[in-house]
């Protein structure tokens, strides 16, 4: 292991500045979920089901918007792509606290749709700034920063909301995220390794490369195929080639390997959000809800340690293998009957949390070319968000029907099954190649 890599990373001023801005930008986002839930329950007088529905609507908005936001970064550059987010974050979250529940739902959907794509931007920029072992360490540092954020944000959000200032808190979230977006626009971290190459030039270059490849394919084809191609009407050729070019440019990066990484992201989100709800459910059922922070501290601290260790390793580990371990080790958390037992049992799965997210992001950056990496990171974020949206209600159903242990068992088992299916699919694909 080489812990000196972290010193190297933090000595690079642009990397250090990007990690700091990313961490600050995530704090209000991490508090938004708690603030919104408690605002709906305490201020609007609605139930937790209504609060859950609002969270799901916002999550759907984020999942739909993330690939589009990432694609905009690829096409028009970071500064232009962030302008809608900077405007909408302040506007939407200044209105949300002052409308009835019926109007709140479409607003939070739009807020999710235009949310600042901080996750994809940070990971995309880190993928350009560093490579090799440095990239692993940089992604690990970002995952560690995220864990630190989730030690701070939800706790602050809960304090603000229970003090009767949920409206002020939600407005502050929007303003803070917009300010972070302005810092990103000013900082303008690179999203491609060639700073002199504009997005339009990159797209033109990709089209030219594709046209050359197609010409080579035709030239190497049998004579009767070439003759048939030459007899096609020019207009038909143009339409067919244009459609083929668009499809090829849009989907060539989406390989089986990339799809597997998206599945890992979704599985990770499912296990983490399900564990989150299950921790709250187990302690609330036992009358220890005021000790929730203890378990979250142990869980997140373990993830920080795991991220530090993984980032210092000299070789990468399969993200699917890491997810398998995290999911399997989540199941025993359901056997805890008090706060301290649950806190100790959370250490082992927590150790693998940051490594899973770091390893999968690293692989996406390795597999997808820079011209489409923003879109790929957007889809990666959508997969993670979809998993989060699925894991919480899945755990909730089993908590209500089986008990608190059912929540941990359901998401842990689902994660294990996903990994086994993934390993089987990859093994079958390798055998087919041979």
C-alpha positions as CSV (number, residue, x, y, z in Angstrom):
1,X,0.0,0.0,0.0
2,X,1.2,3.5,-0.8
3,X,-0.4,6.1,1.5
4,X,1.9,8.7,0.0
5,X,-0.4,8.8,-3.0
6,X,-2.8,10.9,-0.9
7,X,-0.1,13.4,-0.2
8,X,0.6,13.6,-3.9
9,X,-3.1,14.1,-4.6
10,X,-3.6,16.9,-2.1
11,X,-0.4,18.6,-3.2
12,X,-2.0,19.2,-6.6
13,X,-3.9,22.4,-6.2
14,X,-6.6,21.9,-8.8
15,X,-7.4,18.5,-7.3
16,X,-7.4,19.8,-3.8
17,X,-9.7,22.7,-4.8
18,X,-12.1,20.4,-6.7
19,X,-12.4,18.0,-3.8
20,X,-13.1,20.9,-1.4
21,X,-15.7,22.5,-3.6
22,X,-17.4,19.1,-4.2
23,X,-17.5,18.4,-0.5
24,X,-19.0,21.9,0.3
25,X,-21.6,21.5,-2.5
26,X,-22.7,18.1,-1.2
27,X,-23.4,19.3,2.4
28,X,-26.7,21.1,1.6
29,X,-27.8,18.3,-0.7
30,X,-27.2,15.8,2.1
31,X,-29.3,17.9,4.4
32,X,-32.1,18.4,1.9
33,X,-33.7,14.9,2.3
34,X,-34.0,15.2,6.1
35,X,-35.2,18.8,5.8
36,X,-37.8,18.0,3.2
37,X,-39.1,15.0,5.1
38,X,-39.5,16.9,8.4
39,X,-40.9,19.9,6.7
40,X,-43.7,17.8,5.2
41,X,-44.4,16.0,8.5
42,X,-43.9,18.8,11.0
43,X,-44.8,21.9,9.1
44,X,-47.4,20.7,6.6
45,X,-48.9,18.1,8.9
46,X,-48.7,15.3,6.4
47,X,-47.6,11.7,7.2
48,X,-44.4,9.9,6.5
49,X,-45.9,8.2,3.5
50,X,-46.4,11.6,1.9
51,X,-42.9,12.5,2.8
52,X,-41.6,9.3,1.2
53,X,-43.6,10.0,-1.9
54,X,-42.0,13.5,-2.2
55,X,-38.6,12.0,-1.7
56,X,-39.3,9.4,-4.5
57,X,-40.5,12.1,-6.9
58,X,-37.4,14.2,-6.3
59,X,-35.2,11.0,-6.7
60,X,-36.9,10.3,-10.1
61,X,-36.2,13.8,-11.2
62,X,-32.5,13.4,-10.3
63,X,-32.4,10.0,-12.1
64,X,-34.0,11.4,-15.2
65,X,-31.9,14.6,-15.2
66,X,-28.4,13.2,-14.4
67,X,-27.6,11.7,-17.9
68,X,-29.0,14.8,-19.7
69,X,-27.0,17.1,-17.4
70,X,-23.8,15.0,-18.0
71,X,-24.5,15.1,-21.8
72,X,-24.8,18.9,-21.7
73,X,-21.3,19.1,-20.1
74,X,-19.9,16.9,-22.9
75,X,-21.6,19.0,-25.7
76,X,-21.4,22.6,-24.5
77,X,-18.8,22.6,-21.8
78,X,-19.1,22.9,-18.0
79,X,-19.8,26.6,-17.6
80,X,-22.8,26.7,-20.0
81,X,-24.1,23.4,-18.7
82,X,-24.2,24.5,-15.1
83,X,-26.1,27.8,-15.7
84,X,-29.6,26.2,-15.5
85,X,-28.8,24.4,-12.3
86,X,-27.4,27.6,-10.6
87,X,-30.6,29.4,-11.4
88,X,-33.1,26.7,-10.6
89,X,-31.6,25.6,-7.3
90,X,-32.2,29.0,-5.7
91,X,-35.6,29.5,-7.4
92,X,-37.1,26.1,-6.7
93,X,-35.9,25.7,-3.1
94,X,-37.0,29.2,-2.3
95,X,-40.6,28.4,-3.4
96,X,-40.9,24.8,-2.1
97,X,-41.2,25.8,1.6
98,X,-44.1,28.1,0.9
99,X,-46.5,26.0,-1.1
100,X,-49.1,23.3,-0.2
101,X,-48.2,19.7,-0.6
102,X,-50.0,19.3,-3.9
103,X,-47.8,21.9,-5.5
104,X,-44.6,20.7,-3.7
105,X,-44.5,17.4,-5.7
106,X,-44.0,18.9,-9.2
107,X,-41.6,21.5,-7.8
108,X,-39.3,18.9,-6.2
109,X,-39.4,16.9,-9.4
110,X,-38.2,19.9,-11.4
111,X,-35.7,20.6,-8.6
112,X,-34.3,17.1,-9.0
113,X,-34.3,17.4,-12.8
114,X,-32.1,20.5,-12.7
115,X,-30.1,19.6,-9.6
116,X,-26.4,20.6,-9.7
117,X,-24.6,17.5,-11.2
118,X,-21.9,17.7,-8.6
119,X,-21.2,14.0,-8.4
120,X,-20.7,13.5,-12.1
121,X,-18.7,16.7,-12.6
122,X,-16.3,15.9,-9.8
123,X,-15.7,12.3,-10.9
124,X,-15.4,13.3,-14.6
125,X,-12.9,16.1,-13.8
126,X,-10.8,13.8,-11.5
127,X,-10.7,11.2,-14.3
128,X,-9.1,13.9,-16.5
129,X,-6.8,15.4,-13.9
130,X,-5.2,12.1,-12.8
131,X,-4.8,8.6,-14.1
132,X,-3.5,5.1,-13.0
133,X,-3.0,4.6,-9.3
134,X,-3.5,8.3,-8.7
135,X,-7.0,8.1,-10.1
136,X,-7.9,5.3,-7.6
137,X,-6.6,7.5,-4.8
138,X,-8.4,10.6,-6.0
139,X,-11.8,8.7,-6.3
140,X,-11.2,7.2,-2.8
141,X,-10.6,10.8,-1.4
142,X,-13.9,11.9,-3.1
143,X,-15.7,8.9,-1.5
144,X,-14.2,9.7,1.9
145,X,-15.3,13.4,1.5
146,X,-18.8,12.2,0.7
147,X,-18.9,10.1,3.9
148,X,-17.7,13.1,5.9
149,X,-20.5,15.1,4.3
150,X,-23.1,12.5,5.4
151,X,-21.8,12.7,9.0
152,X,-22.6,16.5,8.9
153,X,-25.4,17.2,6.6
154,X,-28.3,15.1,7.9
155,X,-27.6,15.9,11.5
156,X,-27.6,19.7,10.7
157,X,-30.8,19.3,8.7
158,X,-32.5,17.5,11.6
159,X,-31.5,20.2,14.1
160,X,-32.7,23.0,11.8
161,X,-36.1,21.3,11.0
162,X,-36.9,20.2,14.6
163,X,-36.1,23.8,15.7
164,X,-39.0,25.0,13.5
165,X,-36.8,26.5,10.7
166,X,-37.4,24.0,7.9
167,X,-38.5,26.7,5.5
168,X,-35.3,28.7,6.2
169,X,-33.2,25.6,5.9
170,X,-34.7,24.5,2.5
171,X,-34.1,28.0,1.1
172,X,-30.6,28.0,2.5
173,X,-30.0,24.6,0.7
174,X,-30.9,26.1,-2.7
175,X,-28.8,29.2,-2.2
176,X,-25.8,27.2,-1.0
177,X,-25.9,24.9,-3.9
178,X,-26.2,27.8,-6.3
179,X,-23.1,29.4,-4.7
180,X,-21.2,26.1,-5.1
181,X,-22.3,26.0,-8.8
182,X,-20.9,29.5,-9.2
183,X,-17.6,28.4,-7.7
184,X,-17.5,25.5,-10.2
185,X,-18.2,27.9,-13.1
186,X,-15.4,30.2,-11.9
187,X,-13.0,27.3,-11.2
188,X,-14.1,25.5,-14.4
189,X,-12.3,22.1,-13.8
190,X,-11.3,20.3,-17.0
191,X,-13.7,17.7,-18.4
192,X,-11.4,16.6,-21.2
193,X,-7.6,16.2,-21.3
194,X,-7.2,18.5,-24.4
195,X,-8.1,22.0,-23.1
196,X,-7.8,23.4,-26.6
197,X,-10.4,21.0,-28.0
198,X,-13.9,22.4,-27.8
199,X,-17.0,20.1,-27.4
200,X,-18.0,20.8,-31.0
201,X,-14.5,19.8,-32.2
202,X,-14.6,16.7,-30.1
203,X,-18.0,15.7,-31.7
204,X,-16.7,16.5,-35.2
205,X,-13.6,14.4,-34.5
206,X,-15.7,11.5,-33.3
207,X,-17.9,11.8,-36.4
208,X,-14.8,11.8,-38.7
209,X,-13.4,8.8,-36.9
210,X,-16.6,6.9,-37.3
211,X,-16.9,7.9,-41.0
212,X,-13.4,6.6,-41.6
213,X,-14.2,3.4,-39.9
214,X,-17.3,2.9,-42.1
215,X,-15.3,3.7,-45.2
216,X,-12.8,1.1,-44.3
217,X,-15.5,-1.5,-43.7
218,X,-17.1,-0.8,-47.1
219,X,-13.7,-0.9,-48.8
220,X,-12.9,-4.3,-47.3
221,X,-16.4,-5.8,-48.2
222,X,-16.9,-8.2,-51.1
223,X,-17.3,-6.7,-54.5
224,X,-21.1,-7.3,-54.9
225,X,-21.7,-5.5,-51.6
226,X,-19.6,-2.5,-52.7
227,X,-21.5,-2.5,-56.0
228,X,-24.9,-2.6,-54.2
229,X,-23.8,0.2,-51.9
230,X,-22.7,2.4,-54.9
231,X,-26.1,2.0,-56.5
232,X,-28.0,3.3,-53.5
233,X,-29.7,6.7,-54.1
234,X,-27.7,9.5,-52.6
235,X,-30.6,10.7,-50.4
236,X,-31.1,7.3,-49.0
237,X,-27.4,6.9,-48.3
238,X,-27.4,10.2,-46.5
239,X,-30.4,9.3,-44.3
240,X,-29.1,5.9,-43.5
241,X,-25.6,7.1,-42.7
242,X,-26.9,9.9,-40.6
243,X,-29.1,7.7,-38.5
244,X,-26.3,5.1,-38.2
245,X,-23.9,7.8,-37.1
246,X,-26.2,9.2,-34.5
247,X,-26.9,5.8,-33.0
248,X,-23.3,4.8,-33.1
249,X,-22.2,8.0,-31.4
250,X,-24.9,7.7,-28.8
251,X,-24.4,4.1,-27.8
252,X,-20.9,2.8,-28.6
253,X,-19.7,3.6,-25.0
254,X,-22.4,1.5,-23.4
255,X,-20.8,-1.9,-23.3
256,X,-21.6,-5.0,-21.2
257,X,-18.8,-4.0,-18.8
258,X,-20.2,-0.5,-18.3
259,X,-23.7,-2.0,-17.8
260,X,-22.3,-4.2,-15.1
261,X,-20.9,-1.2,-13.4
262,X,-24.2,0.5,-13.5
263,X,-25.7,-2.6,-11.9
264,X,-23.1,-2.4,-9.1
265,X,-24.0,1.3,-8.6
266,X,-27.7,0.5,-8.4
267,X,-27.0,-2.4,-6.0
268,X,-24.8,-0.2,-3.8
269,X,-27.5,2.5,-3.6
270,X,-30.1,-0.2,-2.7
271,X,-28.0,-1.7,0.1
272,X,-27.0,1.7,1.5
273,X,-30.5,3.3,1.5
274,X,-32.1,0.1,2.8
275,X,-29.6,-0.1,5.6
276,X,-30.2,3.6,6.4
277,X,-34.0,3.0,6.8
278,X,-33.4,-0.3,8.7
279,X,-31.1,1.4,11.2
280,X,-33.7,4.0,12.0
281,X,-36.4,1.4,12.1
282,X,-34.5,-0.9,14.5
283,X,-33.6,1.8,16.9
284,X,-37.0,3.5,16.8
285,X,-38.8,0.2,17.5
286,X,-36.5,-0.3,20.5
287,X,-37.0,3.2,21.8
288,X,-33.4,4.3,21.1
289,X,-34.1,6.8,18.3
290,X,-32.0,9.4,20.1
291,X,-29.0,7.2,19.7
292,X,-29.2,6.9,15.9
293,X,-26.2,9.3,15.5
294,X,-24.0,6.8,17.3
295,X,-24.6,4.0,14.7
296,X,-24.3,6.4,11.8
297,X,-20.9,7.7,13.2
298,X,-19.5,4.1,13.3
299,X,-20.9,3.2,9.9
300,X,-19.6,6.3,8.1
301,X,-16.2,6.3,10.0
302,X,-15.7,2.7,8.9
303,X,-16.4,3.8,5.3
304,X,-13.8,6.5,5.7
305,X,-11.2,4.0,6.9
306,X,-12.1,1.6,4.1
307,X,-11.8,4.3,1.5
308,X,-8.4,5.3,2.8
309,X,-7.1,1.7,2.6
310,X,-8.5,1.1,-0.8
311,X,-7.2,4.3,-2.2
312,X,-3.7,3.4,-1.0
313,X,-3.7,-0.1,-2.6
314,X,-1.4,-0.9,-5.5
315,X,-4.1,-2.7,-7.5
316,X,-7.8,-2.4,-8.1
317,X,-10.5,-4.8,-6.8
318,X,-13.6,-5.9,-8.7
319,X,-16.5,-3.6,-7.8
320,X,-18.9,-6.5,-7.9
321,X,-16.8,-8.5,-5.5
322,X,-16.7,-5.5,-3.1
323,X,-20.5,-5.1,-3.4
324,X,-21.0,-8.9,-2.7
325,X,-19.0,-8.5,0.5
326,X,-20.9,-5.4,1.6
327,X,-24.3,-6.9,0.9
328,X,-23.5,-10.2,2.7
329,X,-22.1,-8.4,5.8
330,X,-25.2,-6.2,5.9
331,X,-27.5,-9.1,6.7
332,X,-26.1,-9.8,10.3
333,X,-26.9,-6.2,11.3
334,X,-30.5,-7.4,11.7
335,X,-29.5,-9.6,14.6
336,X,-28.6,-6.6,16.8
337,X,-30.9,-5.7,19.7
338,X,-29.2,-2.6,21.1
339,X,-27.4,0.5,19.8
340,X,-23.8,-0.6,20.5
341,X,-24.2,-4.0,19.0
342,X,-25.7,-2.5,15.9
343,X,-22.9,0.1,15.8
344,X,-20.2,-2.6,16.0
345,X,-22.0,-4.8,13.3
346,X,-22.1,-1.8,11.0
347,X,-18.3,-1.6,10.9
348,X,-17.7,-4.5,8.5
349,X,-20.1,-3.5,5.8
350,X,-19.1,0.1,6.3
351,X,-15.5,-0.7,5.5
352,X,-16.6,-1.7,2.0
353,X,-18.9,1.2,1.3
354,X,-16.4,3.9,0.0
355,X,-14.3,1.2,-1.8
356,X,-17.4,0.0,-3.8
357,X,-18.3,3.5,-5.0
358,X,-14.7,4.4,-5.6
359,X,-13.9,1.2,-7.6
360,X,-17.0,1.4,-9.8
361,X,-16.4,5.1,-10.6
362,X,-12.7,4.3,-11.4
363,X,-13.8,1.6,-13.9
364,X,-16.3,3.8,-15.6
365,X,-13.6,6.5,-16.1
366,X,-11.3,3.8,-17.5
367,X,-13.8,2.3,-19.9
368,X,-15.5,5.4,-21.4
369,X,-13.8,7.9,-23.6
370,X,-13.6,11.5,-22.5
371,X,-16.0,12.7,-25.2
372,X,-18.8,10.7,-23.5
373,X,-17.6,10.4,-20.0
374,X,-19.9,13.1,-18.7
375,X,-23.0,11.3,-20.0
376,X,-21.7,8.0,-18.7
377,X,-21.1,9.4,-15.2
378,X,-24.6,10.9,-15.4
379,X,-26.1,7.4,-16.1
380,X,-23.9,6.1,-13.3
381,X,-25.4,8.6,-11.0
382,X,-28.9,7.7,-12.2
383,X,-28.2,4.0,-11.5
384,X,-27.0,4.8,-8.0
385,X,-30.1,7.1,-7.4
386,X,-32.5,4.4,-8.8
387,X,-31.0,1.9,-6.3
388,X,-31.4,4.4,-3.5
389,X,-35.0,5.0,-4.5
390,X,-35.7,1.2,-4.6
391,X,-33.8,0.2,-1.4
392,X,-35.6,2.4,1.1
393,X,-39.2,1.2,0.3
394,X,-38.0,-2.4,-0.1
395,X,-36.5,-2.3,3.4
396,X,-39.6,-0.5,4.7
397,X,-42.0,-3.2,3.5
398,X,-40.0,-5.9,5.2
399,X,-39.7,-3.8,8.4
400,X,-43.5,-3.5,8.6
401,X,-44.2,-7.2,7.8
402,X,-41.2,-9.1,9.3
403,X,-39.6,-6.6,11.7
404,X,-36.5,-4.4,11.7
405,X,-34.2,-7.4,10.9
406,X,-36.2,-8.0,7.7
407,X,-35.0,-4.7,6.3
408,X,-31.3,-5.6,6.6
409,X,-32.0,-9.2,5.3
410,X,-34.0,-8.0,2.3
411,X,-31.5,-5.5,0.8
412,X,-28.5,-7.6,1.8
413,X,-29.9,-10.7,0.1
414,X,-31.0,-8.7,-3.0
415,X,-27.5,-7.4,-3.3
416,X,-25.9,-10.9,-3.0
417,X,-28.3,-12.3,-5.6
418,X,-27.5,-9.3,-8.0
419,X,-23.7,-10.0,-7.6
420,X,-24.1,-13.8,-8.2
421,X,-26.2,-13.1,-11.3
422,X,-23.5,-10.6,-12.5
423,X,-20.7,-13.0,-12.0
424,X,-22.6,-15.8,-13.8
425,X,-23.3,-13.4,-16.8
426,X,-19.7,-12.3,-17.0
427,X,-18.4,-15.9,-16.8
428,X,-20.8,-16.9,-19.6
429,X,-19.6,-14.0,-21.7
430,X,-15.9,-15.0,-21.2
431,X,-16.7,-18.6,-22.2
432,X,-18.5,-17.4,-25.3
433,X,-15.4,-15.4,-26.3
434,X,-13.2,-18.4,-26.1
